[in-house]
Amino acid sequence: MPMELLAPAGGPEQLKAAVRFGADAVYLAGPRWGMRARAHNFDDEALGEAVAFAHAQGVAVHLTLNTLMYDKDIDKLPAYLRLVDALGVDAAIVADLGALALVRAHAPHVAVHVSTQASVTNAVAAKAYVDMGASRLVLAREMTLTQIAELRRRLGSEVELETFAHGAMCMAVSGRCLLSSALVGPERSASCGNCTQPCRWTWSLVEETRPNLPLPLEADERGSYLLSANDLCMLEHLDVLGEAGVDAIKIEGRNKGAYYVAAVTNAYRHVLDGDDPQEWLGELEATSHRPFSTGFFYGNPTQNPGHAEYARDRLLVAVVNRCEPVGGGWLVEVTCRNKARTGDELCVLSPRHPVRRCVLGPVERLLPEEGWVAAPNLSVNMERYRFVAPFALGTGDMLCV
């Protein structure tokens, strides 16, 4: 069986991008209990719509319920889980044993996936979770390929193994960090989904008896970021993940925009389907990211003390609404997302295609009561424009500069 590709859906737009660009499953959150509390999460009505939309495209929906849970959180779970079960959510991702027990009791049709927050690293722990009803384990990010292969050997095929393959990494063990709550306050707890990312701040080392003598470590002109981890990228190593016994790979990024989700999902989909990863690494480099690494899979550290800011080479300028043949080309209507000038070379992101390029030709803008009028460029966010392209585009395709 090929590995399942699991993509993040921080909101409805990201959900559509993940589904369109090749995810086998998406993971998302409701208004509570998810580790990305500041994403555009799904209320009850939106969750039902998301499940119906994903299922219509043959895509599974995994719901994150993996925050640190207190009694006030657990008390409200049963009613929510009954709704989740009725809506047809495919799996719940849990870290808390109480949450796991409640999913089994109140959402019997929903599979239990144990979150990476639980830091599963050995077969005894894995079997204990299986005995409690788990069908999949999202392994601790600290595991090497050798350790994953050994875990698979000991478990056989009785449980699925999932691991992160791409995205931001945390300096704490499997993301269980106290820095945010300690420095900002309990309301910004990382383990409750409200991390302020203090590991990305500028840090220095201070010895107790010399408080006025901070010692920056491996600093560059911007300072030192000794707690900040490199991003993970395993695009070139998907074959070894499969050989180690991994059933599903996950893309991190529920706080990222739709273009990021589309571009990264598209790259991993193409490589899983047989494309050369070298043909798609450039697309990942063009998305917002910190320097890439292979995380802990080969035993290498993931810290990057000299860098804090994202690199990004590409900007989403429009999303395609419709396309129809006209003359010797194709008339493309788009919704503007960022400014682009006539004559700019556009990169076109489409499912099932390599990245294509075309030049933005003469542009028309749709104005109320006036119809289509000539415009100098794409400029007004969320306004509708049209131009002629040399090839056909599909609804939902993304245009970037």
Kinemage of the C-alpha trace (Angstrom):
@kinemage 1
@onewidth
@group {chain A} dominant
@subgroup {mainchain}
@vectorlist {calphas} color= white
{ca met a 1} P 0.000 0.000 0.000
{ca pro a 2} L 1.332 3.495 -0.833
{ca met a 3} L 1.765 5.893 2.064
{ca glu a 4} L -1.211 8.120 2.834
{ca leu a 5} L -0.620 11.860 2.374
{ca leu a 6} L -2.139 13.896 5.207
{ca ala a 7} L -2.361 17.677 4.686
{ca pro a 8} L -3.239 20.514 7.079
{ca ala a 9} L -6.540 22.389 6.847
{ca gly a 10} L -6.389 25.445 9.079
{ca gly a 11} L -9.573 26.781 7.507
{ca pro a 12} L -12.008 26.253 4.605
{ca glu a 13} L -9.690 27.751 1.972
{ca gln a 14} L -6.803 25.540 3.054
{ca leu a 15} L -9.130 22.530 3.098
{ca lys a 16} L -10.092 23.095 -0.535
{ca ala a 17} L -6.439 23.520 -1.498
{ca ala a 18} L -5.398 20.323 0.280
{ca val a 19} L -8.154 18.298 -1.374
{ca arg a 20} L -7.612 19.783 -4.833
{ca phe a 21} L -3.858 19.279 -4.783
{ca gly a 22} L -3.819 15.635 -3.830
{ca ala a 23} L -4.230 14.946 -0.110
{ca asp a 24} L -5.576 11.526 0.815
{ca ala a 25} L -6.699 12.924 4.165
{ca val a 26} L -6.812 16.283 5.923
{ca tyr a 27} L -6.465 17.155 9.572
{ca leu a 28} L -8.301 20.065 11.115
{ca ala a 29} L -9.754 21.301 14.409
{ca gly a 30} L -12.970 22.496 15.927
{ca pro a 31} L -13.233 25.635 18.060
{ca arg a 32} L -11.520 23.909 21.028
{ca trp a 33} L -9.068 21.134 21.896
{ca gly a 34} L -6.757 21.604 18.884
{ca met a 35} L -3.064 22.532 19.008
{ca arg a 36} L -3.534 25.496 16.644
{ca ala a 37} L -6.101 27.600 18.467
{ca arg a 38} L -5.411 30.670 16.307
{ca ala a 39} L -6.070 28.971 12.962
{ca his a 40} L -9.395 29.525 11.164
{ca asn a 41} L -10.860 26.472 12.830
{ca phe a 42} L -14.220 24.909 12.041
{ca asp a 43} L -17.348 25.515 14.082
{ca asp a 44} L -20.005 22.789 14.200
{ca glu a 45} L -21.713 23.811 10.959
{ca ala a 46} L -18.431 24.337 9.121
{ca leu a 47} L -17.145 20.976 10.337
{ca gly a 48} L -20.161 19.223 8.848
{ca glu a 49} L -19.629 21.045 5.561
{ca ala a 50} L -15.922 20.164 5.609
{ca val a 51} L -16.611 16.469 6.133
{ca ala a 52} L -19.217 16.399 3.365
{ca phe a 53} L -16.897 18.236 0.960
{ca ala a 54} L -13.876 16.039 1.707
{ca his a 55} L -15.840 12.795 1.557
{ca ala a 56} L -17.355 13.772 -1.794
{ca gln a 57} L -13.780 13.887 -3.119
{ca gly a 58} L -12.766 10.617 -1.452
{ca val a 59} L -10.668 12.379 1.221
{ca ala a 60} L -10.732 11.426 4.923
{ca val a 61} L -11.051 13.954 7.759
{ca his a 62} L -9.007 13.663 10.959
{ca leu a 63} L -10.032 15.914 13.852
{ca thr a 64} L -7.381 17.129 16.294
{ca leu a 65} L -8.342 16.795 19.964
{ca asn a 66} L -4.789 16.746 21.260
{ca thr a 67} L -4.336 19.652 23.664
{ca leu a 68} L -3.451 19.328 27.326
{ca met a 69} L -6.843 18.714 28.924
{ca tyr a 70} L -8.115 19.730 32.326
{ca asp a 71} L -11.440 18.714 33.865
{ca lys a 72} L -13.164 21.755 32.355
{ca asp a 73} L -12.036 20.584 28.917
{ca ile a 74} L -12.942 16.937 29.421
{ca asp a 75} L -16.384 17.792 30.807
{ca lys a 76} L -17.420 19.348 27.492
{ca leu a 77} L -16.077 16.586 25.258
{ca pro a 78} L -18.881 13.961 25.362
{ca ala a 79} L -21.522 16.152 23.726
{ca tyr a 80} L -19.048 17.337 21.100
{ca leu a 81} L -17.930 13.794 20.358
{ca arg a 82} L -21.486 12.663 19.763
{ca leu a 83} L -21.785 15.446 17.171
{ca val a 84} L -18.449 14.473 15.625
{ca asp a 85} L -19.610 10.871 15.350
{ca ala a 86} L -22.869 11.917 13.711
{ca leu a 87} L -21.065 14.156 11.207
{ca gly a 88} L -18.940 11.256 9.985
{ca val a 89} L -15.462 12.411 11.010
{ca asp a 90} L -13.073 9.577 10.168
{ca ala a 91} L -10.558 9.836 13.010
{ca ala a 92} L -9.813 11.766 16.179
{ca ile a 93} L -6.196 12.621 17.021
{ca val a 94} L -5.813 12.482 20.824
{ca ala a 95} L -2.977 12.782 23.325
{ca asp a 96} L -4.866 12.592 26.605
{ca leu a 97} L -5.950 9.179 27.937
{ca gly a 98} L -9.225 10.643 29.150
{ca ala a 99} L -9.949 12.008 25.690
{ca leu a 100} L -9.133 8.614 24.199
{ca ala a 101} L -11.579 6.886 26.550
{ca leu a 102} L -14.305 9.398 25.741
{ca val a 103} L -13.842 9.001 21.981
{ca arg a 104} L -14.337 5.255 22.340
{ca ala a 105} L -17.438 5.772 24.508
{ca his a 106} L -19.154 8.622 22.645
{ca ala a 107} L -17.870 8.386 19.061
{ca pro a 108} L -17.763 4.652 18.329
{ca his a 109} L -17.561 5.153 14.559
{ca val a 110} L -14.512 7.449 14.795
{ca ala a 111} L -11.052 5.878 14.682
{ca val a 112} L -8.570 6.810 17.408
{ca his a 113} L -5.167 8.143 16.349
{ca val a 114} L -2.646 8.832 19.103
{ca ser a 115} L -1.045 12.259 18.686
{ca thr a 116} L 2.658 12.961 18.472
{ca gln a 117} L 2.070 14.868 21.730
{ca ala a 118} L 1.944 11.469 23.446
{ca ser a 119} L 5.592 10.841 22.426
{ca val a 120} L 5.194 7.166 21.486
{ca thr a 121} L 8.724 5.781 21.017
{ca asn a 122} L 8.528 2.085 21.992
{ca ala a 123} L 6.496 -1.036 21.287
{ca val a 124} L 5.220 -1.511 24.848
{ca ala a 125} L 3.614 1.948 24.841
{ca ala a 126} L 2.333 1.355 21.318
{ca lys a 127} L 0.660 -1.915 22.257
{ca ala a 128} L -0.901 -0.312 25.324
{ca tyr a 129} L -2.548 2.303 23.112
{ca val a 130} L -3.692 -0.389 20.689
{ca asp a 131} L -5.274 -2.282 23.589
{ca met a 132} L -7.182 0.920 24.440
{ca gly a 133} L -8.580 1.120 20.915
{ca ala a 134} L -6.029 3.122 18.909
{ca ser a 135} L -5.682 2.182 15.250
{ca arg a 136} L -2.858 4.606 14.404
{ca leu a 137} L 0.108 6.136 16.209
{ca val a 138} L 1.550 9.495 15.193
{ca leu a 139} L 5.111 8.784 16.278
{ca ala a 140} L 7.283 11.076 18.360
{ca arg a 141} L 9.246 13.418 16.107
{ca glu a 142} L 12.460 12.423 17.872
{ca met a 143} L 12.510 8.897 16.405
{ca thr a 144} L 15.126 7.901 13.838
{ca leu a 145} L 14.427 5.763 10.784
{ca thr a 146} L 16.185 2.845 12.449
{ca gln a 147} L 13.993 3.164 15.552
{ca ile a 148} L 10.827 3.372 13.436
{ca ala a 149} L 11.818 0.228 11.535
{ca glu a 150} L 12.448 -1.618 14.810
{ca leu a 151} L 9.104 -0.464 16.193
{ca arg a 152} L 7.367 -1.732 13.063
{ca arg a 153} L 9.154 -5.081 13.363
{ca arg a 154} L 7.955 -5.503 16.947
{ca leu a 155} L 4.391 -4.403 16.220
{ca gly a 156} L 3.823 -6.257 12.980
{ca ser a 157} L 0.817 -4.906 11.101
{ca glu a 158} L -1.553 -4.488 14.035
{ca val a 159} L -1.413 -0.669 14.039
{ca glu a 160} L -0.732 2.074 11.483
{ca leu a 161} L 2.286 4.340 11.917
{ca glu a 162} L 2.185 8.002 10.921
{ca thr a 163} L 4.998 10.530 11.014
{ca phe a 164} L 5.560 14.149 10.112
{ca ala a 165} L 7.453 14.561 6.841
{ca his a 166} L 7.412 18.306 6.250
{ca gly a 167} L 7.060 21.610 8.080
{ca ala a 168} L 8.023 23.470 11.205
{ca met a 169} L 9.758 21.621 14.032
{ca cys a 170} L 9.629 22.406 17.757
{ca met a 171} L 12.661 22.581 20.051
{ca ala a 172} L 10.716 20.722 22.771
{ca val a 173} L 10.152 16.963 22.935
{ca ser a 174} L 7.246 16.274 20.565
{ca gly a 175} L 6.061 19.843 21.006
{ca arg a 176} L 5.458 19.663 24.768
{ca cys a 177} L 6.919 23.034 25.762
{ca leu a 178} L 6.539 25.311 28.804
{ca leu a 179} L 8.353 28.371 27.430
{ca ser a 180} L 5.307 30.211 26.105
{ca ser a 181} L 3.234 29.883 29.280
{ca ala a 182} L 6.246 30.642 31.490
{ca leu a 183} L 7.213 33.812 29.641
{ca val a 184} L 3.826 35.152 28.555
{ca gly a 185} L 1.268 33.534 30.862
{ca pro a 186} L -0.887 30.404 31.155
{ca glu a 187} L -3.396 31.753 28.660
{ca arg a 188} L -0.700 31.349 25.970
{ca ser a 189} L 0.185 27.741 26.773
{ca ala a 190} L 1.776 25.829 23.897
{ca ser a 191} L 0.185 22.603 25.123
{ca cys a 192} L -3.251 24.204 24.892
{ca gly a 193} L -2.755 25.442 21.350
{ca asn a 194} L -1.807 29.088 22.017
{ca cys a 195} L 1.981 29.076 21.622
{ca thr a 196} L 3.675 32.464 21.118
{ca gln a 197} L 6.742 30.670 19.671
{ca pro a 198} L 9.362 32.101 22.068
{ca cys a 199} L 11.842 29.570 20.642
{ca arg a 200} L 11.923 31.823 17.551
{ca trp a 201} L 12.927 34.893 19.601
{ca thr a 202} L 16.473 36.220 19.886
{ca trp a 203} L 18.237 34.483 22.783
{ca ser a 204} L 21.591 34.701 24.559
{ca leu a 205} L 23.246 32.703 27.335
{ca val a 206} L 23.753 34.432 30.715
{ca glu a 207} L 25.783 33.044 33.615
{ca glu a 208} L 24.176 33.653 37.029
{ca thr a 209} L 27.003 35.686 38.567
{ca arg a 210} L 27.503 37.780 35.423
{ca pro a 211} L 24.002 39.100 34.608
{ca asn a 212} L 25.362 41.973 32.532
{ca leu a 213} L 27.434 39.740 30.277
{ca pro a 214} L 25.110 37.892 27.869
{ca leu a 215} L 26.866 35.411 25.610
{ca pro a 216} L 25.250 35.038 22.171
{ca leu a 217} L 25.793 31.581 20.691
{ca glu a 218} L 26.671 31.235 17.021
{ca ala a 219} L 25.233 34.662 16.346
{ca asp a 220} L 25.029 36.376 13.015
{ca glu a 221} L 24.222 40.038 12.383
{ca arg a 222} L 20.621 39.472 13.501
{ca gly a 223} L 21.406 37.745 16.776
{ca ser a 224} L 21.272 34.166 18.000
{ca tyr a 225} L 18.323 31.806 17.771
{ca leu a 226} L 19.714 28.846 19.655
{ca leu a 227} L 16.252 27.417 20.430
{ca ser a 228} L 14.843 27.746 16.906
{ca ala a 229} L 14.643 24.527 14.892
{ca asn a 230} L 15.086 24.053 11.169
{ca asp a 231} L 12.037 23.062 9.167
{ca leu a 232} L 11.601 19.428 8.200
{ca cys a 233} L 11.702 18.280 4.557
{ca met a 234} L 11.697 14.577 3.661
{ca leu a 235} L 10.696 14.926 0.014
{ca glu a 236} L 13.898 13.211 -1.121
{ca his a 237} L 13.535 10.393 1.410
{ca leu a 238} L 9.955 9.155 1.037
{ca asp a 239} L 11.145 5.745 -0.119
{ca val a 240} L 13.083 5.133 3.106
{ca leu a 241} L 10.078 6.201 5.195
{ca gly a 242} L 8.007 3.582 3.390
{ca glu a 243} L 10.711 0.967 3.833
{ca ala a 244} L 10.807 1.696 7.571
{ca gly a 245} L 7.118 0.803 7.830
{ca val a 246} L 5.457 4.225 7.832
{ca asp a 247} L 1.839 4.121 6.642
{ca ala a 248} L 1.078 7.845 6.513
{ca ile a 249} L 3.105 11.030 6.194
{ca lys a 250} L 1.893 14.352 7.540
{ca ile a 251} L 2.552 17.925 6.417
{ca glu a 252} L 2.702 20.431 9.291
{ca gly a 253} L 1.055 23.808 8.736
{ca arg a 254} L -2.421 24.530 10.069
{ca asn a 255} L -1.384 28.161 10.568
{ca lys a 256} L -0.220 28.442 6.954
{ca gly a 257} L -2.124 29.894 4.004
{ca ala a 258} L -3.805 28.107 1.132
{ca tyr a 259} L -0.908 28.585 -1.286
{ca tyr a 260} L 1.533 26.925 1.108
{ca val a 261} L -0.837 23.994 1.598
{ca ala a 262} L -1.383 23.661 -2.152
{ca ala a 263} L 2.294 23.891 -3.125
{ca val a 264} L 3.598 21.480 -0.488
{ca thr a 265} L 0.760 18.970 -0.912
{ca asn a 266} L 1.214 19.099 -4.677
{ca ala a 267} L 4.957 18.414 -4.442
{ca tyr a 268} L 4.555 15.452 -2.092
{ca arg a 269} L 1.665 14.077 -4.155
{ca his a 270} L 3.754 14.112 -7.334
{ca val a 271} L 6.740 12.439 -5.684
{ca leu a 272} L 4.576 9.797 -4.009
{ca asp a 273} L 3.116 9.112 -7.452
{ca gly a 274} L 6.554 8.544 -8.950
{ca asp a 275} L 8.018 11.924 -9.954
{ca asp a 276} L 11.679 12.706 -9.333
{ca pro a 277} L 11.912 14.710 -6.074
{ca gln a 278} L 14.560 16.933 -7.658
{ca glu a 279} L 11.865 18.269 -9.978
{ca trp a 280} L 9.821 19.484 -6.998
{ca leu a 281} L 12.363 20.677 -4.434
{ca gly a 282} L 12.363 24.101 -6.044
{ca glu a 283} L 8.641 24.446 -5.369
{ca leu a 284} L 9.212 23.780 -1.686
{ca glu a 285} L 12.059 26.294 -1.619
{ca ala a 286} L 9.662 28.903 -3.015
{ca thr a 287} L 7.234 28.520 -0.099
{ca ser a 288} L 7.718 30.231 3.270
{ca his a 289} L 10.154 28.178 5.333
{ca arg a 290} L 13.190 28.108 7.555
{ca pro a 291} L 16.259 26.212 6.347
{ca phe a 292} L 15.315 22.606 5.644
{ca ser a 293} L 16.690 19.541 7.413
{ca thr a 294} L 15.821 15.864 7.782
{ca gly a 295} L 14.949 16.333 11.447
{ca phe a 296} L 15.798 13.393 13.679
{ca phe a 297} L 15.304 10.703 11.034
{ca tyr a 298} L 19.042 10.313 10.465
{ca gly a 299} L 19.993 11.318 13.999
{ca asn a 300} L 20.970 14.859 13.043
{ca pro a 301} L 20.091 17.892 15.174
{ca thr a 302} L 17.458 20.268 13.837
{ca gln a 303} L 18.528 23.508 15.553
{ca asn a 304} L 19.544 26.449 13.405
{ca pro a 305} L 20.962 29.167 15.682
{ca gly a 306} L 21.822 31.549 12.867
{ca his a 307} L 18.394 32.051 11.324
{ca ala a 308} L 15.009 33.201 12.540
{ca glu a 309} L 13.097 34.535 9.551
{ca tyr a 310} L 11.253 32.666 6.862
{ca ala a 311} L 12.526 32.591 3.307
{ca arg a 312} L 9.862 33.001 0.650
{ca asp a 313} L 10.330 33.482 -3.070
{ca arg a 314} L 6.790 33.274 -4.356
{ca leu a 315} L 3.623 35.300 -3.774
{ca leu a 316} L 0.074 34.159 -4.541
{ca val a 317} L -1.534 36.757 -6.806
{ca ala a 318} L -4.768 35.111 -7.971
{ca val a 319} L -6.977 32.023 -7.805
{ca val a 320} L -8.762 30.784 -10.938
{ca asn a 321} L -12.566 30.938 -10.970
{ca arg a 322} L -13.229 29.663 -14.498
{ca cys a 323} L -11.589 29.206 -17.879
{ca glu a 324} L -12.975 28.889 -21.419
{ca pro a 325} L -11.470 28.763 -24.918
{ca val a 326} L -11.276 32.017 -26.845
{ca gly a 327} L -9.523 32.600 -30.171
{ca gly a 328} L -6.120 30.963 -29.981
{ca gly a 329} L -5.973 30.928 -26.180
{ca trp a 330} L -7.975 30.580 -22.997
{ca leu a 331} L -9.958 33.312 -21.245
{ca val a 332} L -9.209 32.992 -17.542
{ca glu a 333} L -11.267 34.659 -14.808
{ca val a 334} L -9.538 34.995 -11.452
{ca thr a 335} L -10.006 36.435 -7.988
{ca cys a 336} L -7.126 38.750 -7.132
{ca arg a 337} L -5.164 38.028 -3.950
{ca asn a 338} L -2.085 40.229 -4.418
{ca lys a 339} L -0.878 42.742 -6.989
{ca ala a 340} L 0.649 41.645 -10.311
{ca arg a 341} L 1.611 43.827 -13.261
{ca thr a 342} L 0.985 43.231 -16.933
{ca gly a 343} L 4.117 41.607 -18.312
{ca asp a 344} L 4.922 39.704 -15.095
{ca glu a 345} L 5.772 36.039 -15.518
{ca leu a 346} L 3.230 33.966 -13.617
{ca cys a 347} L 3.867 30.530 -12.140
{ca val a 348} L 0.763 28.356 -12.458
{ca leu a 349} L 0.149 25.713 -9.798
{ca ser a 350} L -2.234 22.999 -11.025
{ca pro a 351} L -2.899 19.465 -9.829
{ca arg a 352} L -1.502 16.696 -12.053
{ca his a 353} L 0.749 19.147 -13.926
{ca pro a 354} L 4.333 20.293 -13.546
{ca val a 355} L 4.530 23.979 -12.636
{ca arg a 356} L 3.799 25.983 -15.784
{ca arg a 357} L 4.641 29.587 -16.617
{ca cys a 358} L 2.964 32.277 -18.664
{ca val a 359} L 3.162 36.041 -19.040
{ca leu a 360} L 0.304 38.141 -17.658
{ca gly a 361} L -1.204 39.797 -20.717
{ca pro a 362} L -3.741 42.639 -20.963
{ca val a 363} L -6.080 42.589 -17.957
{ca glu a 364} L -9.748 43.441 -17.548
{ca arg a 365} L -11.484 44.124 -14.232
{ca leu a 366} L -15.161 43.442 -13.490
{ca leu a 367} L -16.838 46.596 -12.179
{ca pro a 368} L -20.445 46.873 -10.887
{ca glu a 369} L -22.816 48.127 -13.603
{ca glu a 370} L -19.916 48.666 -16.039
{ca gly a 371} L -18.910 45.084 -16.735
{ca trp a 372} L -15.420 44.216 -17.893
{ca val a 373} L -13.162 47.236 -18.342
{ca ala a 374} L -9.462 47.478 -19.187
{ca ala a 375} L -7.167 47.552 -16.161
{ca pro a 376} L -3.408 48.165 -15.939
{ca asn a 377} L -2.790 45.147 -13.700
{ca leu a 378} L -4.195 42.921 -10.961
{ca ser a 379} L -4.443 45.170 -7.928
{ca val a 380} L -7.600 45.098 -5.797
{ca asn a 381} L -7.719 42.165 -3.389
{ca met a 382} L -10.717 39.829 -3.820
{ca glu a 383} L -11.869 41.637 -6.999
{ca arg a 384} L -12.510 39.683 -10.215
{ca tyr a 385} L -10.250 40.039 -13.247
{ca arg a 386} L -9.727 38.226 -16.534
{ca phe a 387} L -6.980 37.824 -19.119
{ca val a 388} L -6.003 35.416 -21.910
{ca ala a 389} L -3.632 32.554 -21.090
{ca pro a 390} L -1.847 30.280 -23.590
{ca phe a 391} L -3.147 27.079 -21.986
{ca ala a 392} L -6.211 25.896 -20.087
{ca leu a 393} L -6.417 26.364 -16.320
{ca gly a 394} L -8.766 24.740 -13.827
{ca thr a 395} L -10.979 26.200 -11.137
{ca gly a 396} L -8.862 26.512 -8.007
{ca asp a 397} L -5.526 26.717 -9.825
{ca met a 398} L -3.173 29.261 -8.247
{ca leu a 399} L -1.182 31.993 -9.989
{ca cys a 400} L 1.986 33.312 -8.353
{ca val a 401} L 4.850 35.696 -9.005
